[in-house]
Amino acid sequence: MTTESLKALKDILRRYPEYIDDFIPFLTPKLAQEVHDVEGKAALCWLLGQFGEYAEHAPYMLEKMIEDTKELQAAELTAVLLQASFKLFFKRAPEMKKVLALVF
């Protein structure tokens, strides 16, 4: 999935969140490895924060993205990661404790 696809998916699911079940199979750790630019990673972070309770690997994908983002030092991506981490923390707290510690 490319950056443009992720951005379009984010826009679609923002408007029609009831269709998330159709797209959950695409939210995998492999997808996170394939996206390399800031806009694509930001869209993926938003999806994981918003719908992370449906994606089995969401906390671990965010954790990996946070570790990778420290090298990028992109302010936009850092803000989206922080927001997604907090959203997912309220949905899956035990798994997100370590991730929140990484963010701070």
Beta strands, then each sheet from edge to edge (+ up, - down):
end
